[in-house]
Amino acid sequence: MDKLQQSRQTQRFLAVTILFTVILLGIMARLYFLQVVKGTYYAGVAEDNRLRIISTDAPRGEIRDRNGIVLATDVPSFDIVVTTYDLKNSDQELGVVAQLTGAKLQSLKDTVKKAGVGPFTPITVARNVSKSVALKLAEQEPDLPGIQLVMSTKRSYPQGTMAAHVLGYTGEISDIQLEELRADGYVMKDTIGKDGIELQYESLLRGQKSQKLIEVDANGKAVKTLQEKPAAPGKSIILTIDARLQKTCEELLGDNEGAAIMMDPRNGELLALASAPTFDPNKFISGISSEDWKTWSVKGSLFDRAIAGSFPPASTFKVVTGTAGLETRTITDRSIIYCGGGLTVGGRLFKCWIWPSRHGNEDIYKAYADSCDSYFFTVARLTGIESMDTYAHKFGIDKPTGIDLPGETTGFVPTPQWKLGKYNEPWYEGDTMNMGIGQGYVLETPIRNISIYSSIAMNGTLWRPHLLKASVDPATKAETQTTPVVQDTLGISNATLATVKKGLNLVAKTGGVARILVGDIEMCAKTGTAETGTPNLYHTWLVAFAPMDNPQVAVLLMFENSPYERSTSMAPLVHTMLQQYFDLYGGENGSN
């Protein structure tokens, strides 16, 4: 071998040696990077591959009436969850879930995609599956490594439609809610309060989810539980509602449109709060059928007329008119106004409801008993729209009562400025007169109407209407009582309120209204029959409180598009409400 060949061999050897050295150094550098630099990370990945954290929902707190009757509770259910790391064939495995549940495959894939969690975190893709679906899935689970069936709970309303508008319902969290509440631990497919008490007190009713650390095999199936933190149930809620009174109110309303309310004027506790037509909140749990939704939409079943409906208050508004007249000294309790069946102003005849007959001479007491429109037309006209507005505001007609339910609206107090802007028309004396009898543009909600009468009963003090009586800690069973709150004081003299109450007491003893009376209990009451613009179709009101000098209960019954032409026809129904109250609570201790 000559020197040239020997030199070439040496060069090749050196090249091979350098190459192997570079490769060896690269391998060592990679090993160093994987084991030292990224060692902690890959150790975590390996651990995550072996370990799983399974989280399940906590039971929501129960909702009970003041006597312990369960109105809302949780019952066992099944959910289906997906762990994306364990999916071997996503389309095939999710396809089985879609076939069993009736869901669309793409919808399930979108749920998984939008979950925004790591590959080892289970994602709920179906809630409250039926027992038959759960059994079929359990049979196929060995062939579905990424799919798990887990025990859960679902909401149940054992009293059916009772107090549906009070309780509300639960449902799957929306995308908008999820964005707002993700920081509070909510995830996709979580159940959340959607309306009523379920929404109002979501933070109390919602518990803390369980956390379970499990070890899995190569197929992703659990083999051992390493650590477990049980779910903490939400707090139970005790409502001020008495289910017996609530049931009676709902039966009296029937399938008509309307509201019925019973309230303790001494503290604002609502003993019954009913709206009709109603609905069954259980139907929200597994999804509402199109037929149910159509029926509810046509009837307005989901609309809570008790707190969100605003209607002309008709003659129940006359307490405002009388108060305005007395407080401004436009009239006194000795002032006499003649009713000739109506009065003519600006060339227009404003008829009293008794037309073509007449009431004759009326003082304020007799005017309340007769519900004389002529008297209150005159008082409103003499008092003037500015003072009428002032006292309507004092009674809070255009303010929320602050009831602890979502969706409360307010009534409406018209002004000349409003009318000019709305209709480009001036305010006429006739507008003031119509307002004086609760017609025209003025509107009230039923919850405000009964609040007005409760404030009169309590000599000017209005307690905020409320439904939460107490919350109960699930561990200690300790109750946290609600402290009643004074919402407002009317700022009206005792003399005026005493005059108004005396007039209302006379109403309760007069004509058909006297049918509300219970034994010898002194009561105050007022009727109202509001025109709707459709001949022979009215909104009818009857509101009362008792006893007169030591009020324990206020009641209201109101029908929209009423089955009655006169509100006095409702007296036997209101008598039933009052009779049951005094049968249950007696005449001394009331609802306390």
C-alpha positions as CSV (number, residue, x, y, z in Angstrom):
1,M,0.0,0.0,0.0
2,D,1.5,3.3,-1.1
3,K,1.5,6.4,1.0
4,L,-1.4,7.9,-1.0
5,Q,-3.7,4.9,-0.3
6,Q,-2.6,4.9,3.4
7,S,-3.4,8.6,3.7
8,R,-6.9,8.1,2.2
9,Q,-7.6,5.2,4.6
10,T,-6.5,7.4,7.5
11,Q,-8.8,10.2,6.3
12,R,-11.8,7.9,5.9
13,F,-11.2,6.5,9.4
14,L,-11.0,9.9,10.9
15,A,-14.2,11.0,9.0
16,V,-16.0,7.9,10.3
17,T,-14.7,8.5,13.8
18,I,-15.8,12.1,13.7
19,L,-19.2,11.2,12.4
20,F,-19.8,8.6,15.1
21,T,-18.5,11.0,17.7
22,V,-20.9,13.7,16.5
23,I,-23.8,11.2,16.5
24,L,-22.8,10.0,20.0
25,L,-22.5,13.6,21.3
26,G,-25.9,14.3,19.7
27,I,-27.5,11.3,21.4
28,M,-25.9,12.3,24.7
29,A,-27.1,15.9,24.3
30,R,-30.6,14.7,23.5
31,L,-30.6,12.4,26.5
32,Y,-29.4,15.3,28.6
33,F,-32.2,17.5,27.3
34,L,-34.9,14.9,27.8
35,Q,-33.7,13.7,31.1
36,V,-32.4,16.8,32.7
37,V,-33.8,19.8,31.0
38,K,-37.2,18.4,30.2
39,G,-37.1,15.5,32.7
40,T,-39.8,17.0,35.0
41,Y,-42.1,17.7,32.1
42,Y,-41.9,14.1,30.7
43,A,-42.2,12.6,34.1
44,G,-45.4,14.6,34.5
45,V,-46.7,13.3,31.2
46,A,-45.9,9.8,32.2
47,E,-47.6,10.3,35.5
48,D,-50.6,11.8,33.7
49,N,-50.7,8.8,31.4
50,R,-51.0,6.6,34.5
51,L,-53.1,8.9,36.7
52,R,-56.5,10.6,36.1
53,I,-58.4,13.2,38.1
54,I,-62.1,12.5,37.9
55,S,-64.5,15.2,38.9
56,T,-68.2,14.8,39.5
57,D,-70.9,17.3,40.2
58,A,-72.0,18.0,43.8
59,P,-75.7,17.6,44.6
60,R,-77.6,21.0,44.5
61,G,-79.1,22.0,47.7
62,E,-82.8,21.2,48.3
63,I,-85.5,23.9,48.1
64,R,-88.2,23.4,50.8
65,D,-91.2,25.4,51.8
66,R,-91.5,27.0,55.3
67,N,-92.9,23.7,56.7
68,G,-90.3,21.4,55.2
69,I,-92.1,20.2,52.1
70,V,-89.5,19.5,49.4
71,L,-90.1,21.6,46.3
72,A,-86.8,20.8,44.5
73,T,-84.2,18.1,45.1
74,D,-81.6,16.0,43.3
75,V,-82.1,12.4,42.2
76,P,-79.5,9.9,40.9
77,S,-78.6,10.0,37.2
78,F,-75.9,9.0,34.7
79,D,-73.6,11.1,32.6
80,I,-71.3,10.1,29.8
81,V,-67.7,11.6,29.8
82,V,-64.9,11.4,27.2
83,T,-61.1,11.4,27.9
84,T,-59.5,12.5,24.7
85,Y,-56.1,10.9,25.4
86,D,-57.7,7.5,25.7
87,L,-59.7,7.7,22.4
88,K,-58.4,5.1,20.0
89,N,-60.9,5.9,17.3
90,S,-62.7,9.1,18.0
91,D,-65.3,8.8,15.3
92,Q,-66.1,5.2,16.1
93,E,-66.3,5.7,19.9
94,L,-68.2,9.0,19.8
95,G,-70.4,7.4,17.1
96,V,-71.6,4.8,19.6
97,V,-72.5,7.6,22.1
98,A,-74.4,9.4,19.3
99,Q,-76.3,6.3,18.3
100,L,-77.3,5.5,21.9
101,T,-78.3,9.0,23.0
102,G,-79.7,10.3,19.7
103,A,-77.2,13.2,19.6
104,K,-75.5,14.2,16.4
105,L,-71.9,13.0,16.0
106,Q,-70.7,16.4,15.0
107,S,-72.3,18.0,18.0
108,L,-70.4,15.6,20.3
109,K,-67.2,16.3,18.5
110,D,-67.8,20.1,18.8
111,T,-68.4,19.7,22.5
112,V,-65.1,17.9,22.9
113,K,-63.3,20.4,20.8
114,K,-64.6,23.4,22.6
115,A,-64.1,22.0,26.1
116,G,-60.7,23.8,26.4
117,V,-59.2,21.2,28.8
118,G,-56.2,18.9,28.7
119,P,-56.2,15.4,27.1
120,F,-56.4,13.7,30.5
121,T,-59.4,15.7,31.8
122,P,-62.8,14.0,31.3
123,I,-65.3,16.0,29.3
124,T,-69.0,15.6,29.9
125,V,-70.7,15.1,26.5
126,A,-74.1,13.8,27.7
127,R,-76.1,14.4,30.9
128,N,-79.0,12.6,32.5
129,V,-79.0,9.7,30.1
130,S,-81.8,7.2,30.7
131,K,-81.2,3.9,32.5
132,S,-81.6,1.9,29.3
133,V,-78.9,4.0,27.6
134,A,-76.6,3.6,30.6
135,L,-77.0,-0.2,30.6
136,K,-76.3,-0.4,26.8
137,L,-73.2,1.8,27.1
138,A,-72.0,-0.2,30.1
139,E,-72.1,-3.4,28.0
140,Q,-69.9,-1.7,25.3
141,E,-67.5,0.2,27.6
142,P,-64.7,-2.4,27.3
143,D,-64.5,-1.6,23.6
144,L,-64.7,2.2,24.2
145,P,-61.4,3.2,26.0
146,G,-62.1,6.9,25.8
147,I,-65.7,6.7,27.0
148,Q,-66.9,6.4,30.6
149,L,-70.3,6.2,32.3
150,V,-70.3,8.1,35.6
151,M,-72.9,8.4,38.4
152,S,-74.4,11.9,38.7
153,T,-77.5,13.7,39.8
154,K,-80.3,15.5,38.1
155,R,-82.8,18.1,39.3
156,S,-86.3,17.0,40.3
157,Y,-89.4,19.0,41.2
158,P,-91.6,16.5,43.2
159,Q,-94.5,18.8,43.4
160,G,-94.8,19.2,39.6
161,T,-96.1,22.5,38.5
162,M,-96.5,23.9,42.0
163,A,-94.6,27.2,42.5
164,A,-92.9,26.8,39.1
165,H,-92.4,30.5,38.6
166,V,-91.0,30.8,42.1
167,L,-88.6,27.9,41.8
168,G,-87.6,28.4,38.1
169,Y,-85.6,25.6,36.6
170,T,-82.0,24.4,35.8
171,G,-80.4,23.7,32.6
172,E,-77.1,23.3,30.8
173,I,-74.7,26.3,31.0
174,S,-74.7,28.4,27.9
175,D,-71.5,29.5,26.1
176,I,-72.0,33.1,27.2
177,Q,-72.5,32.0,30.9
178,L,-69.5,29.7,30.6
179,E,-67.2,32.6,29.5
180,E,-68.4,34.7,32.4
181,L,-68.2,31.9,35.0
182,R,-65.3,29.8,34.0
183,A,-63.1,31.3,36.7
184,D,-65.7,30.1,39.3
185,G,-65.1,26.5,38.3
186,Y,-67.8,26.0,35.8
187,V,-67.1,23.9,32.7
188,M,-69.0,22.9,29.6
189,K,-72.2,20.9,30.2
190,D,-72.4,22.0,33.8
191,T,-75.9,22.4,35.2
192,I,-76.8,25.9,36.4
193,G,-79.9,27.8,37.6
194,K,-81.8,29.4,34.7
195,D,-84.7,31.2,36.3
196,G,-86.5,31.8,39.6
197,I,-84.9,30.8,42.9
198,E,-82.6,28.3,41.1
199,L,-81.0,31.3,39.4
200,Q,-81.3,33.9,42.2
201,Y,-79.6,31.7,44.7
202,E,-77.3,29.7,42.4
203,S,-74.2,30.5,44.6
204,L,-75.9,29.0,47.6
205,L,-77.5,25.9,45.9
206,R,-74.4,25.0,44.0
207,G,-72.0,22.7,45.8
208,Q,-68.3,21.9,45.4
209,K,-67.5,19.1,42.9
210,S,-65.7,15.9,44.0
211,Q,-62.1,15.2,43.1
212,K,-61.0,11.6,42.7
213,L,-57.4,10.6,41.8
214,I,-57.3,7.2,40.1
215,E,-54.7,5.0,38.5
216,V,-55.5,3.6,35.1
217,D,-54.1,0.7,33.0
218,A,-52.8,0.8,29.4
219,N,-56.4,0.9,28.1
220,G,-57.3,3.9,30.3
221,K,-59.5,1.9,32.6
222,A,-59.5,2.6,36.3
223,V,-57.6,0.0,38.4
224,K,-57.1,1.8,41.7
225,T,-58.4,4.9,43.6
226,L,-55.4,6.7,45.1
227,Q,-57.1,9.8,46.6
228,E,-60.6,11.1,46.9
229,K,-62.2,14.3,48.0
230,P,-66.0,13.8,48.2
231,A,-68.4,16.4,46.8
232,A,-69.7,19.0,49.1
233,P,-73.5,19.5,48.6
234,G,-74.9,22.9,48.1
235,K,-76.8,24.7,50.9
236,S,-80.5,23.9,51.2
237,I,-82.9,26.8,51.0
238,I,-86.1,27.2,53.1
239,L,-88.6,29.5,51.4
240,T,-91.2,31.7,53.0
241,I,-93.8,30.0,50.9
242,D,-96.4,27.8,52.5
243,A,-97.1,25.0,50.0
244,R,-100.7,24.6,51.2
245,L,-101.5,28.3,50.5
246,Q,-99.5,28.1,47.3
247,K,-101.6,25.1,46.1
248,T,-104.9,26.9,46.9
249,C,-103.8,30.1,45.0
250,E,-102.9,28.1,41.9
251,E,-106.1,26.1,42.0
252,L,-108.1,29.4,42.2
253,L,-106.3,30.8,39.2
254,G,-106.8,27.6,37.2
255,D,-106.0,27.9,33.5
256,N,-106.8,31.6,33.5
257,E,-104.2,34.3,33.0
258,G,-103.5,36.0,36.3
259,A,-101.6,36.2,39.6
260,A,-102.4,35.4,43.2
261,I,-100.2,36.6,46.1
262,M,-100.3,36.2,49.9
263,M,-97.8,38.2,52.0
264,D,-97.1,39.0,55.6
265,P,-97.1,42.8,55.7
266,R,-95.2,42.8,59.0
267,N,-91.9,41.4,57.4
268,G,-92.4,41.0,53.7
269,E,-92.5,37.2,53.7
270,L,-94.4,35.9,50.7
271,L,-96.6,33.0,51.8
272,A,-97.8,32.3,48.2
273,L,-96.7,33.7,44.8
274,A,-98.6,32.2,41.9
275,S,-98.8,33.0,38.2
276,A,-101.0,31.3,35.6
277,P,-100.8,29.6,33.3
278,T,-97.9,27.7,34.6
279,F,-95.5,25.0,33.5
280,D,-93.7,21.8,34.7
281,P,-90.0,22.6,35.4
282,N,-89.3,18.9,35.3
283,K,-89.6,19.0,31.5
284,F,-86.5,21.2,31.3
285,I,-84.3,18.4,32.8
286,S,-84.2,16.2,29.7
287,G,-85.1,18.7,27.1
288,I,-88.4,20.3,26.2
289,S,-90.4,18.8,23.4
290,S,-91.4,21.1,20.5
291,E,-95.0,20.5,21.4
292,D,-94.6,21.6,25.0
293,W,-92.6,24.7,23.9
294,K,-95.3,25.6,21.4
295,T,-98.1,25.2,24.0
296,W,-96.2,27.2,26.6
297,S,-95.4,30.0,24.1
298,V,-99.0,30.4,22.9
299,K,-100.3,30.5,26.5
300,G,-97.5,32.6,27.9
301,S,-96.9,29.9,30.5
302,L,-93.3,31.0,31.3
303,F,-94.2,34.6,31.9
304,D,-94.4,35.4,35.6
305,R,-97.4,37.8,35.7
306,A,-97.0,38.2,39.5
307,I,-93.7,40.2,39.2
308,A,-93.3,40.9,35.5
309,G,-96.8,41.7,34.3
310,S,-97.9,45.4,34.3
311,F,-101.6,46.2,34.0
312,P,-104.0,49.1,34.5
313,P,-104.7,48.9,38.3
314,A,-108.2,50.3,37.9
315,S,-109.9,51.3,41.1
316,T,-107.2,49.7,43.3
317,F,-105.3,52.9,42.4
318,K,-107.8,55.1,44.2
319,V,-105.8,54.8,47.4
320,V,-103.2,56.9,45.6
321,T,-105.7,59.4,44.5
322,G,-107.3,59.7,47.9
323,T,-104.0,60.0,49.6
324,A,-102.9,62.8,47.1
325,G,-106.1,64.7,47.7
326,L,-105.9,64.4,51.5
327,E,-102.2,65.2,51.8
328,T,-102.4,68.3,49.5
329,R,-105.6,69.3,51.5
330,T,-107.5,69.4,48.2
331,I,-110.1,67.5,50.2
332,T,-110.7,66.4,53.8
333,D,-112.6,63.4,55.1
334,R,-115.6,65.6,55.4
335,S,-115.6,66.9,51.8
336,I,-118.7,66.0,49.9
337,I,-118.6,65.5,46.1
338,Y,-121.8,64.8,44.2
339,C,-122.0,61.9,41.8
340,G,-124.7,62.4,39.1
341,G,-123.5,59.3,37.2
342,G,-120.6,61.1,35.7
343,L,-119.2,64.6,34.9
344,T,-118.6,66.5,31.7
345,V,-115.2,68.1,31.2
346,G,-114.0,69.6,27.9
347,G,-117.2,68.6,26.2
348,R,-116.7,64.9,27.1
349,L,-118.8,62.9,29.5
350,F,-116.7,60.9,32.0
351,K,-119.0,58.2,33.1
352,C,-119.0,56.7,36.6
353,W,-119.3,52.9,36.5
354,I,-122.9,53.1,37.8
355,W,-124.0,55.2,34.8
356,P,-126.8,55.9,34.0
357,S,-127.7,55.7,37.7
358,R,-125.9,57.8,40.3
359,H,-124.3,57.6,43.8
360,G,-125.4,61.1,45.0
361,N,-123.4,62.8,47.7
362,E,-120.2,61.1,48.6
363,D,-117.5,61.6,51.2
364,I,-114.3,59.7,50.9
365,Y,-115.4,56.8,53.0
366,K,-118.6,56.2,51.0
367,A,-116.7,56.9,47.8
368,Y,-114.3,54.0,48.6
369,A,-117.2,51.7,49.5
370,D,-119.1,52.6,46.3
371,S,-115.8,52.8,44.2
372,C,-117.4,56.0,42.9
373,D,-115.5,57.1,39.7
374,S,-117.1,60.5,39.8
375,Y,-115.6,61.2,43.2
376,F,-112.1,60.2,42.3
377,F,-112.3,61.9,38.8
378,T,-113.0,65.1,40.7
379,V,-110.3,64.6,43.3
380,A,-107.7,63.9,40.6
381,R,-108.7,66.9,38.6
382,L,-108.6,69.2,41.6
383,T,-105.3,67.8,42.9
384,G,-103.6,68.1,39.5
385,I,-101.2,65.9,37.6
386,E,-98.0,67.1,39.4
387,S,-99.3,66.1,42.8
388,M,-100.8,62.9,41.4
389,D,-97.4,62.0,40.0
390,T,-95.7,62.9,43.3
391,Y,-97.8,60.5,45.3
392,A,-97.7,57.7,42.7
393,H,-93.9,57.9,43.1
394,K,-94.2,57.9,46.9
395,F,-96.1,54.6,46.6
396,G,-93.2,53.3,44.3
397,I,-95.3,52.4,41.3
398,D,-92.4,53.0,38.9
399,K,-89.8,51.3,41.2
400,P,-89.0,47.6,41.7
401,T,-90.0,46.2,45.0
402,G,-86.7,44.4,45.3
403,I,-88.2,40.9,45.5
404,D,-85.5,38.2,45.4
405,L,-86.4,36.9,42.0
406,P,-84.9,37.7,38.6
407,G,-87.1,39.3,36.0
408,E,-89.1,41.8,38.1
409,T,-90.4,44.8,36.1
410,T,-92.0,48.0,37.2
411,G,-95.2,49.8,36.7
412,F,-95.5,53.1,34.9
413,V,-96.4,56.6,36.1
414,P,-97.2,58.9,33.1
415,T,-96.3,62.6,33.0
416,P,-97.1,65.4,30.6
417,Q,-93.5,65.4,29.4
418,W,-93.7,61.7,28.6
419,K,-97.0,62.1,26.7
420,L,-95.6,65.0,24.6
421,G,-92.5,63.0,23.7
422,K,-94.4,59.7,23.1
423,Y,-97.4,61.0,21.2
424,N,-96.6,64.6,20.4
425,E,-99.8,65.6,22.3
426,P,-100.4,67.8,25.3
427,W,-101.6,66.5,28.6
428,Y,-105.3,67.0,29.1
429,E,-107.4,67.2,32.3
430,G,-109.1,64.1,31.1
431,D,-105.8,62.3,31.3
432,T,-105.5,63.3,34.9
433,M,-109.0,62.1,35.6
434,N,-108.5,58.7,34.0
435,M,-105.3,58.3,36.0
436,G,-107.3,59.1,39.1
437,I,-109.3,55.9,38.7
438,G,-106.3,53.7,37.6
439,Q,-107.1,53.9,33.9
440,G,-105.3,55.6,31.0
441,Y,-101.6,55.2,30.9
442,V,-100.8,54.2,34.5
443,L,-99.7,50.6,35.1
444,E,-98.9,48.5,38.1
445,T,-97.4,45.0,38.7
446,P,-99.3,42.7,41.0
447,I,-96.3,42.5,43.4
448,R,-96.2,46.3,43.6
449,N,-100.0,46.5,44.1
450,I,-100.0,44.2,47.1
451,S,-96.9,46.1,48.4
452,I,-98.8,49.3,48.3
453,Y,-101.7,47.9,50.3
454,S,-99.2,46.2,52.7
455,S,-97.6,49.6,53.3
456,I,-101.0,51.2,54.1
457,A,-101.7,48.3,56.5
458,M,-98.4,49.0,58.2
459,N,-99.0,52.8,58.5
460,G,-96.5,53.7,55.8
461,T,-93.7,51.1,56.3
462,L,-93.0,48.8,53.4
463,W,-91.1,45.7,54.1
464,R,-89.2,44.3,51.1
465,P,-91.1,41.3,49.7
466,H,-88.9,38.2,49.9
467,L,-88.9,34.4,49.4
468,L,-85.7,33.3,51.2
469,K,-86.5,32.5,54.8
470,A,-83.2,30.7,55.6
471,S,-80.3,28.7,54.2
472,V,-79.1,25.5,55.8
473,D,-75.4,24.3,55.9
474,P,-75.3,20.7,54.6
475,A,-72.6,19.7,57.1
476,T,-73.7,21.4,60.4
477,K,-77.4,21.8,59.6
478,A,-77.1,25.3,61.0
479,E,-79.7,27.7,59.6
480,T,-78.9,31.2,58.5
481,Q,-82.0,33.3,58.8
482,T,-82.9,36.1,56.4
483,T,-83.2,39.4,58.1
484,P,-86.3,41.3,56.8
485,V,-85.5,44.7,55.3
486,V,-87.6,47.9,55.3
487,Q,-87.7,48.8,51.6
488,D,-89.3,52.2,52.0
489,T,-91.4,54.5,54.1
490,L,-94.2,56.4,52.4
491,G,-93.8,59.7,54.2
492,I,-97.5,60.1,54.5
493,S,-99.3,61.3,57.6
494,N,-100.9,58.8,60.0
495,A,-104.2,60.8,59.7
496,T,-104.3,60.3,56.0
497,L,-103.5,56.6,56.2
498,A,-106.1,56.1,58.9
499,T,-108.7,57.8,56.7
500,V,-107.8,55.5,53.7
501,K,-107.9,52.4,55.9
502,K,-111.3,53.4,57.3
503,G,-112.6,53.7,53.7
504,L,-111.1,50.3,52.8
505,N,-112.7,48.7,55.8
506,L,-116.1,50.0,54.6
507,V,-115.4,48.4,51.2
508,A,-114.9,45.0,52.9
509,K,-118.4,45.3,54.4
510,T,-120.2,46.5,51.3
511,G,-122.2,44.6,48.7
512,G,-120.6,41.6,47.0
513,V,-117.1,42.4,48.4
514,A,-118.4,41.4,51.9
515,R,-118.2,37.8,50.8
516,I,-114.4,37.9,51.6
517,L,-115.1,38.2,55.3
518,V,-113.9,35.5,57.7
519,G,-115.8,35.4,60.9
520,D,-115.8,38.7,62.8
521,I,-112.3,39.7,61.6
522,E,-112.1,43.4,60.6
523,M,-110.7,43.6,57.1
524,C,-109.7,46.2,54.5
525,A,-110.2,45.6,50.8
526,K,-110.4,47.2,47.3
527,T,-111.7,46.0,44.0
528,G,-110.6,47.1,40.5
529,T,-112.1,46.4,37.1
530,A,-109.9,47.7,34.3
531,E,-111.0,48.2,30.7
532,T,-108.9,46.4,28.1
533,G,-110.1,48.1,24.9
534,T,-112.1,45.0,24.0
535,P,-115.8,45.2,24.8
536,N,-116.8,43.1,27.8
537,L,-113.3,42.0,28.5
538,Y,-111.6,43.3,31.7
539,H,-108.6,42.8,34.0
540,T,-110.1,42.3,37.5
541,W,-108.4,42.9,40.8
542,L,-109.2,42.3,44.4
543,V,-106.7,43.1,47.2
544,A,-107.2,42.9,50.9
545,F,-105.4,42.8,54.3
546,A,-106.5,41.6,57.7
547,P,-107.0,42.2,60.6
548,M,-107.5,45.9,60.0
549,D,-105.7,47.1,63.2
550,N,-103.2,44.3,63.6
551,P,-102.4,43.2,60.0
552,Q,-101.1,39.7,59.6
553,V,-101.7,38.9,56.0
554,A,-102.3,40.7,52.7
555,V,-103.8,38.9,49.7
556,L,-104.2,39.8,46.0
557,L,-106.0,38.0,43.2
558,M,-105.8,39.4,39.7
559,F,-107.1,38.0,36.4
560,E,-105.8,39.3,33.1
561,N,-108.6,39.1,30.4
562,S,-110.7,38.0,33.3
563,P,-113.5,35.3,33.2
564,Y,-115.4,37.8,35.4
565,E,-117.0,41.1,34.2
566,R,-116.9,42.6,37.8
567,S,-114.1,42.2,40.3
568,T,-116.7,41.7,43.1
569,S,-117.3,38.3,41.6
570,M,-113.9,37.3,42.8
571,A,-114.8,37.8,46.5
572,P,-115.6,34.1,47.2
573,L,-112.2,33.2,45.9
574,V,-110.3,35.7,48.0
575,H,-112.4,34.5,51.0
576,T,-111.0,31.1,50.4
577,M,-107.5,32.5,50.6
578,L,-108.2,34.4,53.8
579,Q,-110.1,31.5,55.4
580,Q,-107.3,29.1,54.8
581,Y,-104.7,31.5,56.2
582,F,-106.7,32.0,59.4
583,D,-107.5,28.3,59.7
584,L,-103.7,27.5,59.5
585,Y,-102.3,30.3,61.5
586,G,-105.1,31.5,63.7
587,G,-105.9,35.1,64.5
588,E,-103.0,35.8,66.9
589,N,-99.6,34.6,65.8
590,G,-100.0,34.9,62.1
591,S,-97.3,33.4,60.0
592,N,-94.4,34.0,62.4
